[in-house]
């Protein structure tokens, strides 16, 4: 049963008007069993003063592209009702004419474009109107015997409207249906959702909840747990088994769905998902169609169901089934587009947004983590609807052409156009070692500022988590992941890349940046000091690059590695034999990997900084004193010493190195590999030659 969250104490403190509408809308949107992400719409009618001081009746309605759960007052559009109401006398009106007409009815041109279903609200003679997509209601609306069930539950209190795409005609049908039934308390929209109303915001909200719960109670009374979706066919794998397998197959999925545009992946092992994917009827039922028109842009008409027996635990067979399944899905989607396209339509990426795997759960794809999660959240709703519909009768959906005309409907596509434009690193995943430090954290922020998702890997987990929290606060939840990793431990590195695959699907960019530095005359350099440099800066860089290479090769969509070397990579630094030697080895390792990676589209380049003191853990250690001693100066004079020795007389900062890293990782250097770029202000002794 859905919960009623109305709080009279909160409601009583709200200003009368739009703030009431915001409160009601947020309550409705907060429960996804009541309303889909981004879907549904709410309205209220008020009396306002126009620019001449006259009283006019205004309808406030949800603006296109907003989400009920989070929208605020500025997301609503105010329209003059006296200009809208006469439209009901028309026989027909195209979508284009409707949008153009409504733009002239706005009381403020700065308001967002009004909801697609504005006329539905305007034509109903009630102060408050709510349109939602509750799981229970759509279970009736998507059942082949739905109208009969509705009559059993509601008697003569409802209006049933056959499926038609939202717009002028549907709005008029609803208004006429309500007018012709004086007992009507609600409207059921076939294959679509619910409309209710009230004279107050509280009445309208309460009606939504009470109607849903009437249906919930009816459906729950008929569910037989052992026969849901035809009963269980497969057993779920344990979480440990499932995540181990998913860590191996997510890069395969990501590569297969990213041939046109890269995708970010998420996975879901919710109880409802596992109940569905493990069931007898999942393979057939999942292909019937979308559970609600609002799902289509984010989930496509059907998901991809992978035929695989989880009890075999055969990962190679699963990988092959995934590759074949995704390729078949794309071919079928292209045929679907060709059969139904209208003039001017441009096909979306044909890859699936929802992938169902018995025993494992659901994998979702999207242009970023947020959109991938939305696809998953909507399919949870689809599962709930199919469960209800098949309990009552048979699940039915829009036919292929109806589905296409919603998925490629210009008014739906307009919502997508409101999203920020994609940037250089959008759809890409960057893995940065030493990510909590000065260069590492600045690099992570640089990548994220242009659309990337980042993995902040560092031995200092607290520092990595701090950077990740700051990034997620600024750019949105899920953009950054902090992982604790010791680059010298093979199992740590492998676990970090497995976690990257589970979190984002794979990796596109790695920055080998983890660092330390020691300084000793050669005759005082201990084996321990030598091995420390070799382990962290040599073996560590090798392990990270090797695991990244494996994952990039498995994805098959190229990749990018940037090694952070040093001026000492090409300059024999005094009293730094261990550090300088391994830094030279680093850059040669990068060139070796570049030579091997070319055939797979994997580029490898090196950035050679010098004396980046700001925010550096290295320069906060004994290295500062050691280098100052080598030059015969006080540690406080070191920064000025480094500045004066450069040709350009400048200091080098983390942001300078991050800019060079971003260049090598970007499309601007698509044809460059095996290259070294110095960012040291010009140290003649270290000029490459």
C-alpha positions as CSV (number, residue, x, y, z in Angstrom):
1,X,0.0,0.0,0.0
2,X,1.3,3.5,-0.8
3,X,1.6,5.9,2.1
4,X,-0.1,9.2,2.6
5,X,2.6,11.7,3.4
6,X,0.4,14.8,3.7
7,X,1.5,16.8,6.8
8,X,-1.2,19.4,7.8
9,X,1.4,21.2,10.0
10,X,3.6,21.8,7.0
11,X,0.8,22.6,4.6
12,X,-0.8,25.1,7.0
13,X,2.4,27.2,6.9
14,X,2.6,27.4,3.1
15,X,1.6,30.5,1.2
16,X,-1.6,30.0,-0.6
17,X,-1.0,29.5,-4.3
18,X,1.9,27.9,-6.1
19,X,3.7,26.9,-2.9
20,X,0.8,24.6,-2.1
21,X,1.2,23.1,-5.6
22,X,4.9,22.6,-5.1
23,X,4.3,20.8,-1.8
24,X,1.7,18.5,-3.3
25,X,3.8,17.8,-6.4
26,X,6.8,16.9,-4.4
27,X,4.8,14.5,-2.2
28,X,3.4,12.8,-5.3
29,X,6.8,12.5,-7.0
30,X,8.6,11.3,-3.9
31,X,7.0,7.8,-4.2
32,X,7.9,6.3,-7.6
33,X,5.1,3.7,-7.1
34,X,2.8,6.8,-7.5
35,X,4.5,8.7,-10.3
36,X,7.4,7.9,-12.7
37,X,10.6,9.9,-12.7
38,X,10.0,12.9,-15.0
39,X,6.4,11.8,-15.6
40,X,3.0,13.0,-14.5
41,X,1.8,16.5,-14.1
42,X,-0.1,18.6,-11.6
43,X,-2.0,21.9,-11.7
44,X,-4.0,24.4,-9.8
45,X,-6.2,27.4,-10.7
46,X,-5.8,30.7,-9.0
47,X,-6.8,34.4,-9.3
48,X,-3.8,36.6,-10.1
49,X,-3.3,40.3,-10.9
50,X,-2.2,40.9,-14.5
51,X,0.2,43.7,-15.5
52,X,-2.7,46.1,-15.6
53,X,-3.8,45.2,-12.1
54,X,-6.9,43.3,-13.3
55,X,-8.0,40.0,-11.7
56,X,-7.5,37.1,-14.1
57,X,-7.9,33.3,-13.7
58,X,-4.6,31.6,-14.0
59,X,-3.8,27.9,-14.2
60,X,-0.4,26.8,-12.9
61,X,0.8,23.6,-14.5
62,X,4.0,21.6,-14.5
63,X,6.6,22.8,-16.9
64,X,8.0,20.4,-19.5
65,X,11.2,18.6,-18.6
66,X,10.9,18.8,-14.8
67,X,10.4,16.1,-12.2
68,X,7.5,16.3,-9.7
69,X,9.8,15.0,-6.8
70,X,12.2,17.9,-7.0
71,X,10.5,20.7,-8.9
72,X,10.1,24.2,-7.4
73,X,7.9,27.2,-8.1
74,X,10.0,28.3,-11.0
75,X,9.3,25.0,-12.7
76,X,5.6,25.7,-13.1
77,X,4.0,27.7,-15.9
78,X,1.2,30.2,-15.5
79,X,-1.4,30.4,-18.3
80,X,-4.5,32.6,-18.7
81,X,-7.5,30.3,-18.6
82,X,-9.8,32.7,-20.5
83,X,-7.5,32.2,-23.5
84,X,-7.4,28.4,-23.2
85,X,-11.0,27.4,-22.4
86,X,-12.5,28.3,-25.8
87,X,-10.2,25.6,-27.4
88,X,-12.6,22.9,-26.2
89,X,-15.1,23.9,-28.9
90,X,-12.6,23.0,-31.6
91,X,-12.9,19.7,-33.4
92,X,-9.1,19.1,-33.7
93,X,-5.8,20.8,-33.1
94,X,-2.3,19.6,-34.0
95,X,0.5,19.3,-31.5
96,X,2.4,22.1,-33.2
97,X,-0.6,24.4,-33.2
98,X,-1.3,23.5,-29.5
99,X,2.3,24.4,-28.4
100,X,2.3,27.6,-30.4
101,X,-1.1,28.6,-29.0
102,X,-0.2,27.9,-25.4
103,X,2.9,30.0,-25.7
104,X,0.7,33.0,-26.2
105,X,-1.3,32.2,-23.1
106,X,1.6,32.4,-20.7
107,X,1.5,35.2,-18.1
108,X,5.3,35.3,-18.2
109,X,7.5,34.5,-21.2
110,X,10.3,33.4,-18.9
111,X,8.2,30.5,-17.6
112,X,9.1,27.0,-19.0
113,X,7.1,25.5,-21.8
114,X,3.9,24.1,-20.4
115,X,3.4,20.4,-20.0
116,X,2.3,18.3,-23.0
117,X,-0.9,17.6,-21.1
118,X,-1.8,21.2,-20.2
119,X,-5.2,21.0,-21.9
120,X,-6.2,18.0,-19.9
121,X,-5.9,20.2,-16.8
122,X,-7.5,23.2,-18.4
123,X,-10.6,21.5,-19.7
124,X,-11.5,19.9,-16.3
125,X,-13.5,22.3,-14.2
126,X,-11.7,21.7,-10.9
127,X,-9.3,23.8,-9.0
128,X,-6.7,21.1,-8.4
129,X,-5.9,18.3,-10.9
130,X,-3.3,15.5,-10.6
131,X,-2.2,13.1,-13.4
132,X,0.0,10.3,-12.3
133,X,1.3,6.8,-13.3
134,X,0.8,4.6,-10.3
135,X,1.9,1.0,-10.6
136,X,-1.4,-0.4,-9.3
137,X,-3.5,1.8,-11.7
138,X,-1.4,1.0,-14.7
139,X,-1.7,-2.7,-13.8
140,X,-5.4,-2.3,-14.5
141,X,-4.9,0.0,-17.5
142,X,-2.4,-2.6,-19.1
143,X,-4.5,-5.7,-18.4
144,X,-6.5,-7.1,-21.2
145,X,-9.5,-7.2,-18.9
146,X,-8.7,-3.9,-17.3
147,X,-12.1,-2.2,-17.9
148,X,-13.9,-5.1,-16.3
149,X,-11.7,-5.0,-13.3
150,X,-12.2,-1.2,-13.0
151,X,-15.9,-1.7,-12.9
152,X,-15.6,-4.3,-10.1
153,X,-13.5,-1.9,-8.0
154,X,-15.1,1.5,-8.8
155,X,-18.6,0.8,-10.1
156,X,-19.8,4.0,-11.8
157,X,-17.2,6.3,-10.1
158,X,-14.7,6.2,-13.0
159,X,-14.3,7.3,-16.6
160,X,-12.4,4.9,-18.9
161,X,-10.6,6.6,-21.8
162,X,-9.2,4.3,-24.7
163,X,-5.5,4.8,-25.5
164,X,-4.6,7.8,-27.5
165,X,-1.4,9.8,-27.5
166,X,-1.6,12.8,-25.1
167,X,-2.6,16.1,-26.7
168,X,-5.8,18.0,-27.7
169,X,-8.0,15.0,-28.6
170,X,-7.2,13.1,-25.4
171,X,-7.8,16.1,-23.3
172,X,-11.2,16.7,-24.9
173,X,-12.2,13.0,-24.5
174,X,-11.4,13.2,-20.8
175,X,-13.3,16.4,-20.2
176,X,-16.4,15.0,-22.1
177,X,-16.2,11.7,-20.2
178,X,-16.1,13.5,-16.8
179,X,-18.9,15.9,-17.9
180,X,-21.1,12.9,-19.0
181,X,-20.7,11.0,-15.7
182,X,-21.8,13.1,-12.7
183,X,-20.6,10.3,-10.4
184,X,-17.0,10.4,-11.8
185,X,-14.2,10.7,-9.2
186,X,-11.3,9.6,-11.4
187,X,-10.2,8.9,-15.0
188,X,-8.4,5.7,-16.0
189,X,-6.3,6.3,-19.2
190,X,-5.8,3.0,-21.0
191,X,-2.2,1.9,-21.0
192,X,-1.3,5.2,-19.4
193,X,-2.4,6.3,-16.0
194,X,-4.7,8.1,-13.6
195,X,-6.4,11.5,-13.3
196,X,-8.1,12.8,-10.1
197,X,-9.1,16.2,-8.8
198,X,-10.2,18.2,-5.7
199,X,-11.2,21.6,-4.5
200,X,-8.1,21.8,-2.3
201,X,-4.6,20.6,-2.7
202,X,-5.1,18.2,0.1
203,X,-8.3,16.7,-1.3
204,X,-6.6,16.1,-4.7
205,X,-3.6,14.5,-3.1
206,X,-5.7,12.3,-0.8
207,X,-7.8,11.2,-3.7
208,X,-4.7,10.1,-5.6
209,X,-3.5,8.0,-2.6
210,X,-6.9,6.5,-1.8
211,X,-7.7,5.5,-5.3
212,X,-4.3,3.8,-5.6
213,X,-4.8,1.9,-2.4
214,X,-8.2,0.7,-3.4
215,X,-6.6,-1.0,-6.4
216,X,-3.5,-2.1,-4.4
217,X,-5.8,-3.9,-2.0
218,X,-7.7,-5.6,-4.8
219,X,-4.6,-6.8,-6.5
220,X,-2.9,-8.0,-3.3
221,X,-5.9,-10.1,-2.5
222,X,-5.4,-12.0,-5.8
223,X,-1.6,-12.5,-5.9
224,X,-0.4,-16.0,-5.4
225,X,3.3,-15.7,-4.5
226,X,4.3,-19.1,-6.0
227,X,2.8,-18.4,-9.4
228,X,4.0,-14.8,-9.9
229,X,5.3,-14.5,-13.5
230,X,4.7,-18.2,-13.9
231,X,6.8,-19.3,-11.0
232,X,10.6,-19.5,-10.5
233,X,12.7,-21.0,-13.2
234,X,16.2,-20.1,-12.0
235,X,17.9,-19.6,-8.6
236,X,19.7,-16.3,-7.9
237,X,23.4,-16.4,-7.5
238,X,24.8,-15.1,-4.2
239,X,25.8,-11.4,-4.1
240,X,29.5,-12.5,-4.0
241,X,29.1,-14.8,-7.0
242,X,27.0,-12.2,-8.9
243,X,29.3,-9.3,-8.4
244,X,32.3,-11.4,-9.3
245,X,30.7,-12.3,-12.6
246,X,29.3,-8.9,-13.3
247,X,32.8,-7.4,-12.8
248,X,33.9,-9.6,-15.7
249,X,31.0,-9.0,-18.0
250,X,30.2,-5.3,-17.5
251,X,33.1,-4.2,-19.7
252,X,31.9,-6.7,-22.4
253,X,28.4,-5.1,-22.2
254,X,29.8,-1.6,-22.2
255,X,31.9,-2.3,-25.3
256,X,29.0,-3.9,-27.2
257,X,26.6,-1.0,-26.4
258,X,29.1,1.8,-27.0
259,X,30.0,1.3,-30.7
260,X,28.1,4.5,-31.7
261,X,28.3,6.5,-28.5
262,X,29.8,5.5,-25.2
263,X,27.5,4.4,-22.4
264,X,27.7,4.4,-18.6
265,X,26.4,1.3,-17.0
266,X,24.8,0.5,-13.6
267,X,23.5,-2.8,-12.3
268,X,20.6,-3.7,-10.0
269,X,19.9,-6.8,-8.0
270,X,16.7,-5.7,-6.3
271,X,14.3,-8.5,-5.0
272,X,11.7,-7.6,-7.6
273,X,14.2,-7.6,-10.4
274,X,15.5,-11.0,-9.4
275,X,12.0,-12.4,-9.0
276,X,11.3,-11.3,-12.5
277,X,14.5,-12.3,-14.4
278,X,14.5,-15.7,-12.7
279,X,10.9,-16.5,-13.6
280,X,9.4,-18.8,-16.2
281,X,7.6,-16.1,-18.1
282,X,10.3,-13.3,-18.1
283,X,11.7,-14.1,-21.5
284,X,8.3,-13.8,-23.2
285,X,6.7,-11.2,-20.9
286,X,9.6,-8.8,-21.1
287,X,9.1,-8.5,-24.9
288,X,5.4,-7.5,-24.8
289,X,6.2,-3.8,-24.7
290,X,6.6,-0.8,-22.4
291,X,4.4,-0.6,-19.3
292,X,3.8,3.2,-19.7
293,X,4.3,5.6,-22.6
294,X,6.5,7.7,-20.3
295,X,9.1,4.9,-20.1
296,X,9.8,4.7,-23.8
297,X,12.4,7.4,-24.2
298,X,14.5,6.0,-21.3
299,X,13.9,2.2,-21.7
300,X,13.0,1.7,-25.3
301,X,10.1,-0.5,-26.2
302,X,11.5,-3.7,-24.9
303,X,14.6,-4.7,-22.9
304,X,17.2,-7.3,-23.9
305,X,16.7,-10.6,-22.2
306,X,19.8,-12.9,-22.0
307,X,19.1,-16.6,-22.1
308,X,21.6,-18.0,-19.7
309,X,21.5,-20.6,-16.9
310,X,23.1,-19.0,-13.9
311,X,23.6,-22.4,-12.2
312,X,26.3,-23.2,-14.8
313,X,28.3,-20.1,-13.8
314,X,29.8,-20.2,-17.3
315,X,31.2,-16.7,-17.7
316,X,32.5,-17.3,-21.2
317,X,29.1,-18.6,-22.4
318,X,27.5,-15.5,-20.8
319,X,29.9,-13.1,-22.5
320,X,29.1,-14.8,-25.9
321,X,25.3,-14.6,-25.2
322,X,25.7,-10.9,-24.4
323,X,27.6,-10.1,-27.5
324,X,25.2,-12.0,-29.7
325,X,22.1,-10.6,-27.9
326,X,23.2,-7.0,-28.1
327,X,24.0,-7.3,-31.8
328,X,20.6,-8.8,-32.5
329,X,18.9,-6.2,-30.4
330,X,20.6,-3.4,-32.4
331,X,19.6,-4.9,-35.7
332,X,16.0,-5.4,-34.6
333,X,15.9,-1.8,-33.3
334,X,17.2,-0.5,-36.6
335,X,14.5,-2.4,-38.4
336,X,11.9,-1.0,-36.0
337,X,13.1,2.5,-36.7
338,X,13.0,2.0,-40.5
339,X,9.5,0.5,-40.5
340,X,8.0,3.3,-38.4
341,X,10.1,6.5,-39.0
342,X,8.7,9.8,-40.0
343,X,10.3,12.3,-42.2
344,X,13.2,14.0,-40.4
345,X,13.5,11.4,-37.6
346,X,17.1,10.7,-36.4
347,X,17.6,7.3,-34.8
348,X,18.8,7.1,-31.2
349,X,21.6,4.8,-30.3
350,X,20.1,1.4,-31.1
351,X,21.7,-0.4,-28.1
352,X,19.5,-1.6,-25.3
353,X,18.9,0.5,-22.2
354,X,17.7,-2.4,-20.1
355,X,19.5,-5.8,-20.0
356,X,18.0,-8.7,-18.0
357,X,20.2,-11.6,-16.9
358,X,18.8,-14.6,-14.9
359,X,20.6,-15.1,-11.6
360,X,22.4,-11.8,-11.8
361,X,19.7,-9.1,-12.2
362,X,19.5,-6.0,-14.5
363,X,22.1,-3.9,-16.2
364,X,21.2,-0.5,-17.4
365,X,22.8,1.9,-19.9
366,X,22.7,5.6,-20.3
367,X,24.7,8.6,-21.4
368,X,25.7,9.1,-17.8
369,X,25.1,7.4,-14.5
370,X,22.0,9.5,-13.8
371,X,20.3,8.4,-17.0
372,X,21.4,4.8,-16.5
373,X,19.7,4.9,-13.1
374,X,16.6,6.4,-14.6
375,X,16.3,3.5,-17.0
376,X,16.6,1.1,-14.1
377,X,14.1,3.0,-11.9
378,X,11.6,2.9,-14.7
379,X,12.0,-0.8,-15.3
380,X,11.3,-1.4,-11.6
381,X,8.0,0.3,-12.3
382,X,7.5,-1.9,-15.4
383,X,8.1,-5.0,-13.3
384,X,5.5,-3.9,-10.8
385,X,2.9,-3.2,-13.5
386,X,3.5,-6.6,-15.2
387,X,3.1,-8.3,-11.9
388,X,-0.2,-6.6,-11.3
389,X,-1.5,-7.0,-14.8
390,X,-0.6,-10.8,-15.0
391,X,-2.3,-11.3,-11.6
392,X,-5.5,-9.8,-13.0
393,X,-5.3,-11.1,-16.6
394,X,-2.8,-10.7,-19.4
395,X,-0.3,-7.8,-19.8
396,X,-0.8,-5.7,-22.9
397,X,1.1,-2.7,-24.2
398,X,1.2,-0.2,-27.0
399,X,1.7,-1.7,-30.4
400,X,4.9,-1.2,-32.2
401,X,3.8,1.9,-34.2
402,X,2.2,3.5,-31.1
403,X,5.4,2.9,-29.2
404,X,7.5,4.5,-31.9
405,X,5.3,7.5,-32.2
406,X,5.8,8.2,-28.5
407,X,9.5,7.4,-28.4
408,X,10.2,9.8,-31.3
409,X,7.4,12.3,-30.5
410,X,8.7,15.8,-30.9
411,X,7.0,16.9,-27.7
412,X,8.8,14.2,-25.8
413,X,12.1,14.9,-27.5
414,X,11.8,18.5,-26.5
415,X,12.3,17.4,-22.8
416,X,15.6,15.8,-23.8
417,X,16.7,19.0,-25.5
418,X,16.6,20.8,-22.2
419,X,19.5,18.7,-20.9
420,X,23.0,20.4,-20.9
421,X,25.0,19.8,-24.0
422,X,27.6,17.0,-23.9
423,X,31.2,18.0,-23.4
424,X,34.6,16.6,-24.3
425,X,34.7,13.9,-21.6
426,X,30.9,13.2,-21.5
427,X,30.2,9.4,-21.5
428,X,33.8,8.7,-20.4
429,X,35.2,7.1,-17.3
430,X,38.6,8.3,-15.9
431,X,40.6,6.4,-13.3
432,X,43.2,8.6,-11.5
433,X,45.8,7.1,-9.1
434,X,47.0,9.4,-6.4
435,X,43.7,11.0,-6.9
436,X,43.6,12.7,-3.4
437,X,46.8,14.7,-4.0
438,X,47.4,18.0,-5.6
439,X,47.8,16.9,-9.3
440,X,45.4,14.0,-8.9
441,X,42.5,15.9,-7.4
442,X,42.9,18.8,-9.8
443,X,42.9,16.3,-12.7
444,X,39.7,14.7,-11.4
445,X,38.0,18.1,-11.2
446,X,39.2,19.0,-14.7
447,X,37.7,15.8,-16.2
448,X,34.4,16.1,-14.3
449,X,34.0,19.7,-15.4
450,X,33.8,18.5,-19.0
451,X,31.4,15.6,-18.4
452,X,33.5,12.7,-17.2
453,X,32.8,10.2,-14.4
454,X,36.0,9.6,-12.3
455,X,37.5,7.0,-10.0
456,X,39.7,8.6,-7.4
457,X,42.1,5.9,-6.4
458,X,44.5,6.5,-3.5
459,X,46.1,4.8,-0.5
460,X,44.6,7.8,1.4
461,X,41.0,6.7,1.3
462,X,39.8,9.6,3.6
463,X,41.4,12.1,1.2
464,X,39.9,10.4,-1.8
465,X,36.5,10.3,-0.2
466,X,36.7,14.0,0.5
467,X,37.5,14.9,-3.1
468,X,34.7,12.5,-4.3
469,X,32.2,14.1,-1.9
470,X,33.1,17.6,-3.2
471,X,32.7,16.5,-6.8
472,X,29.4,14.8,-6.2
473,X,28.1,17.8,-4.3
474,X,28.9,20.1,-7.2
475,X,28.2,17.9,-10.2
476,X,25.6,15.3,-9.0
477,X,25.5,12.1,-7.1
478,X,27.5,9.3,-8.7
479,X,29.9,11.3,-10.7
480,X,32.9,10.3,-8.6
481,X,33.9,7.1,-6.8
482,X,36.6,6.9,-4.2
483,X,38.6,3.6,-3.8
484,X,41.4,2.7,-1.5
485,X,44.2,1.2,-3.6
486,X,47.9,0.4,-2.9
487,X,49.4,0.4,-6.4
488,X,52.1,-2.0,-5.3
489,X,49.5,-4.7,-4.5
490,X,48.2,-6.7,-7.5
491,X,45.0,-7.7,-5.7
492,X,44.3,-4.1,-4.7
493,X,44.7,-2.9,-8.3
494,X,42.6,-5.7,-9.7
495,X,39.9,-5.1,-7.1
496,X,39.8,-1.4,-8.0
497,X,39.3,-2.1,-11.7
498,X,36.6,-4.6,-10.9
499,X,34.9,-2.0,-8.7
500,X,35.2,0.5,-11.6
501,X,33.5,-2.0,-13.9
502,X,30.7,-2.6,-11.4
503,X,30.2,1.1,-10.9
504,X,30.4,2.6,-14.4
505,X,30.8,-0.4,-16.7
506,X,34.5,0.1,-17.6
507,X,37.2,2.7,-18.1
508,X,38.3,5.0,-20.9
509,X,41.1,7.0,-19.4
510,X,43.7,6.2,-16.8
511,X,46.1,8.6,-15.2
512,X,49.1,6.9,-13.7
513,X,49.9,9.6,-11.1
514,X,50.5,7.9,-7.7
515,X,53.8,9.2,-6.4
516,X,56.5,9.5,-3.9
517,X,60.1,10.8,-4.0
518,X,63.3,10.2,-2.0
519,X,66.6,11.9,-2.2
520,X,70.0,10.4,-1.3
521,X,73.5,10.4,-2.7
522,X,74.1,7.2,-4.6
523,X,76.5,5.8,-1.9
524,X,73.9,6.4,0.7
525,X,70.9,5.0,-1.2
526,X,69.7,1.9,0.6
527,X,68.2,-1.1,-1.1
528,X,65.0,-0.3,0.8
529,X,64.9,3.2,-0.7
530,X,65.6,1.8,-4.2
531,X,62.9,-0.8,-3.9
532,X,60.4,1.7,-2.6
533,X,60.8,3.9,-5.6
534,X,60.7,0.9,-8.0
535,X,57.7,-0.7,-6.3
536,X,55.5,2.5,-6.3
537,X,56.7,4.3,-9.4
538,X,57.7,1.3,-11.5
539,X,55.7,-1.8,-10.5
540,X,52.7,0.3,-9.4
541,X,52.5,2.0,-12.8
542,X,52.9,-1.3,-14.6
543,X,50.1,-3.0,-12.6
544,X,47.6,-0.1,-13.1
545,X,48.4,0.1,-16.8
546,X,48.2,-3.7,-17.3
547,X,44.8,-4.0,-15.6
548,X,43.5,-0.9,-17.5
549,X,44.8,-2.4,-20.8
550,X,42.9,-5.6,-20.1
551,X,39.7,-3.8,-19.5
552,X,40.1,-1.5,-22.4
553,X,40.9,-4.4,-24.7
554,X,37.9,-6.3,-23.4
555,X,35.6,-3.3,-24.1
556,X,37.0,-3.0,-27.6
557,X,36.3,0.8,-27.9
558,X,39.9,2.2,-27.5
559,X,41.3,3.9,-24.5
560,X,43.7,6.5,-23.2
561,X,46.6,6.4,-20.7
562,X,48.5,9.3,-19.4
563,X,51.6,8.6,-17.3
564,X,52.9,11.4,-15.0
565,X,56.6,11.3,-15.3
566,X,59.0,14.0,-14.2
567,X,61.7,16.4,-15.4
568,X,63.9,13.7,-14.0
569,X,62.6,11.2,-16.6
570,X,65.1,12.8,-19.0
571,X,67.4,14.7,-16.6
572,X,69.9,13.0,-14.2
573,X,68.9,14.7,-11.0
574,X,71.6,15.0,-8.4
575,X,71.2,12.9,-5.2
576,X,68.0,11.2,-6.8
577,X,69.3,8.1,-8.6
578,X,66.5,5.9,-7.4
579,X,63.7,8.4,-8.2
580,X,65.2,9.6,-11.5
581,X,65.9,6.0,-12.7
582,X,62.4,4.8,-12.2
583,X,60.9,8.0,-13.6
584,X,62.9,7.3,-16.8
585,X,61.6,3.7,-16.7
586,X,58.0,5.0,-16.4
587,X,58.1,7.0,-19.6
588,X,59.7,4.1,-21.5
589,X,57.1,1.8,-20.1
590,X,54.5,4.2,-21.5
591,X,56.1,4.1,-24.9
592,X,56.2,0.3,-24.8
593,X,52.5,0.1,-24.0
594,X,51.8,2.7,-26.7
595,X,53.5,0.4,-29.2
596,X,51.3,-2.5,-28.2
597,X,48.1,-0.6,-27.8
598,X,47.8,1.0,-31.2
599,X,46.0,-1.8,-32.8
600,X,43.3,-1.6,-30.1
601,X,43.0,2.1,-30.3
602,X,44.7,2.6,-26.9
603,X,46.9,5.7,-26.8
604,X,49.6,6.2,-24.2
605,X,51.4,9.5,-23.5
606,X,53.4,11.0,-20.7
607,X,53.4,14.4,-19.0
608,X,56.7,15.5,-17.4
609,X,56.1,18.1,-14.7
610,X,58.7,19.7,-12.4
611,X,58.5,21.1,-8.9
612,X,54.7,21.1,-8.5
613,X,54.7,22.0,-4.8
614,X,51.1,23.2,-4.4
615,X,48.9,20.5,-2.7
616,X,51.5,17.8,-3.0
617,X,52.0,15.2,-0.4
618,X,55.4,14.5,-1.7
619,X,56.6,18.1,-1.2
620,X,55.0,18.0,2.3
621,X,57.4,15.1,3.2
622,X,61.1,15.0,3.8
623,X,61.6,15.4,0.0
624,X,61.4,19.2,0.4
625,X,64.2,19.2,2.9
626,X,66.3,16.7,0.9
627,X,66.0,18.7,-2.3
628,X,66.7,22.0,-0.5
629,X,69.8,20.4,1.0
630,X,70.9,19.2,-2.4
631,X,70.8,22.8,-3.7
632,X,72.3,24.2,-0.5
633,X,69.3,26.4,0.3
634,X,66.6,26.7,3.0
635,X,63.4,24.7,2.3
636,X,61.4,28.0,2.3
637,X,63.5,29.2,-0.6
638,X,62.8,26.1,-2.7
639,X,59.7,27.4,-4.6
640,X,61.5,30.6,-5.6
641,X,64.6,28.6,-6.5
642,X,62.6,26.5,-8.9
643,X,60.9,29.5,-10.4
644,X,64.1,31.2,-11.2
645,X,65.7,28.2,-12.8
646,X,62.9,28.0,-15.4
647,X,63.3,29.7,-18.8
648,X,59.9,31.3,-18.4
649,X,60.4,32.3,-14.8
650,X,57.2,30.7,-13.6
651,X,55.9,28.4,-11.0
652,X,54.1,25.2,-12.0
653,X,50.8,24.4,-10.4
654,X,48.5,21.3,-10.3
655,X,46.1,22.9,-12.7
656,X,48.9,23.3,-15.3
657,X,49.5,19.5,-15.2
658,X,45.8,18.8,-15.2
659,X,45.5,20.8,-18.4
660,X,48.2,18.8,-20.1
661,X,46.6,15.5,-19.0
662,X,43.3,16.7,-20.3
663,X,44.9,17.5,-23.7
664,X,46.4,14.0,-24.0
665,X,43.1,12.4,-22.9
666,X,41.0,14.5,-25.3
667,X,40.0,14.2,-29.0
668,X,42.5,17.1,-29.6
669,X,45.3,14.5,-29.5
670,X,43.5,11.6,-31.2
671,X,46.5,10.9,-33.4
672,X,49.2,11.2,-30.8
673,X,50.7,8.3,-28.8
674,X,54.1,7.5,-27.3
675,X,54.7,11.2,-26.8
676,X,56.2,13.2,-23.9
677,X,55.0,16.7,-23.0
678,X,57.1,18.8,-20.6
679,X,55.3,21.2,-18.2
680,X,58.2,22.6,-16.3
681,X,58.4,26.2,-17.2
682,X,61.4,25.4,-19.5
683,X,64.3,23.7,-17.8
684,X,67.0,23.7,-20.5
685,X,68.8,20.7,-18.9
686,X,65.7,18.7,-19.3
687,X,64.8,19.6,-22.9
688,X,63.9,16.4,-24.7
689,X,66.3,15.5,-27.6
